[in-house]
Each structure stands twice: as structure tokens, then as C-alpha cells.
């Protein structure tokens, strides 16, 4: 599976970043729905899927995080924090 080439960023844009773990059967329809929204790019964070999720993501033309150190930390974080009442927030 080869990476998809994207044109350089020339203006600010909106990037949707869904997280996927073994979502081969569903991620395609999710990406199709995002594709209907103008002005939104999609960068999927694959959280260590062992099925065909990364392949479907690339077929749909979405950006895929394929950096090993970035692929599984979300799953690890969620597994560690479930039941501990930790909230995650971001600010611009």
C-alpha cells in the first residue's frame, strides 16, 4: 500500500480526523459521508487495526497515519482511562 500524494496547503482548511480500529466494514461509508461536505479534508488515525481498515482508507483517498508510534496510542489511552473519569479537551 503506497501513500497518497496531496497538493501543498495554500490556504487554511478544515481537517476531520476520525479514529478507526478494525472498522473495515464501516469506515468506507463514514468517509463517503465526509466526502459530501465541501471544504473538509479527511485524515484518519488508524489505531493499530489488524483487518483491512488501512486499505479501505487509502482506497477512499483519505490521508492515513501510518507512523507506528502514532497508530496505537489512542487505544492505549482509552483502555487506561476508562472508568477513571478523565476528560480530554483541546484549545486553539
Order of alpha helices (4+ residues) and beta strands (2+ residues): beta-beta-alpha-beta-alpha-beta-alpha-alpha
